[in-house]
Amino acid sequence: QVQLVESGGGLVQAGGSLRLSCEASGDPANIFAMAWHRQAPGKEREMVAEIVDGSRSDYLDSVKGRFFISRDWASNTCYLQMNKLEPDDTAIYYCFVRSWDGPSWGQGTQVTVSS
């Protein structure tokens, strides 16, 4: 199973930016999709952004135009650039990958946006 290490969460004021990183173990060619999900208190986990095969991306409607997902093959790392953050973006953000070994989740990183 792919191991994931996340970083980059923190506290930011509304309108600010953060970049999350998710470094995956193993062969990059083994991973065909990388994504970020989030879960706010009392709410279900939802997919925020996904990148497939390193090129095709999809976003939650509420983050389109503010969040951008990318993948660096050399370091086997997925990034989520989050701009114009809003208090409703406050949640634990989880990295998720789909690979030929099966699905894997990261441990989660807290993002808190103050108004």
N, C-alpha and C positions, 0 to 999 in steps of 0.2 A: 504494500500500500504506500502511496506517495505521502511523504511527510511535509507539512507546511509550517512555515514560520512567518508570522505577521508582525508588522510594526507600523508606526506612524500615527496612531490614534492620539487623542488628547482633548484639551479644552480650548475652544476658540469662540470669539465673538461672532454674532450674526454678520454675514457679509464677508467673513474671512475664508481662508482656504486651508486645506490639509491634503497631504498625499499619503495614501496607505500603500504598503508594500507587502507582497506575499511571495516568499522564496520557496520554491518546491525542490524536493530531493529527486535524484535519479535523472534519467534520460529525458530531455525535453520532448523528444519525438514520441514518448509514451503518453504525453498529455495532449488531448485534442480539444479541450475547452477549459477555460479558467473563468471564474466568476466571483463576484462579491454579493453577499446577502447581508441583510441587517434585521435585527429584532429589537424593537423598542419595548419598554415595560408594558405588559398587558396586551401586547399585540402579537400577531403571528409573524413568523419569519418571512421575509419577502426578498426576491431577487432584485438587486439594484442595477447590476450591469454584468454582461457576459461577453467574452470574446472567444470566438471559435476559430480554430486553426490559425490563430494569430492575426486574423484580419477582419472577419465578420463580427460586428458588435451589435448588442441590443441593450436597451436601457428601460428602466422603469419610467413611466411618463413624467412623474414629478421631478425627475433629476435630469431629464433631457436638456442639453444646452448648458448644464452646470457641471456635470460629472463626466469624466472621460477615462475609459479603461484602455490599458495598453499592455503589451507583453514584450519582454526582452528575452529572446531565445538564448542569447549567450549566457545570461545569468539565471535563466529559468525562473524569472521573476515576473509577477503580474503587479501592475500599479493601478491605483484608482486615484485620479486627481479630482479633488472635490473643491469647487469654487462657489462663491456666493452662498455659503452655507446658511441654513435656516434652522431655527430651533426644532422644527419637525424632523430634521435630519439626525437628531440625537438618538443614538442606538448603539448596540454592540454590532460591530461589523465583522462578518466571517468570510474568510476566503474559502472557496469551494472549487475543486477540480474534478474533471471527468477524465479518467485515463484507462488504458487497457487493463490496469490492475483493479479498476473499480473506482467508486467515488471516494473523495477524501475531504474532510473539513479541517479548517484551522481552529485554533483555540479561541479566537475572537479578540477584537481590540475595541476599546470604548471610545466613542466619539461623542463629545458633549458640546452643544452649541448654545451659548448664552444669548439672551435677547438684550 
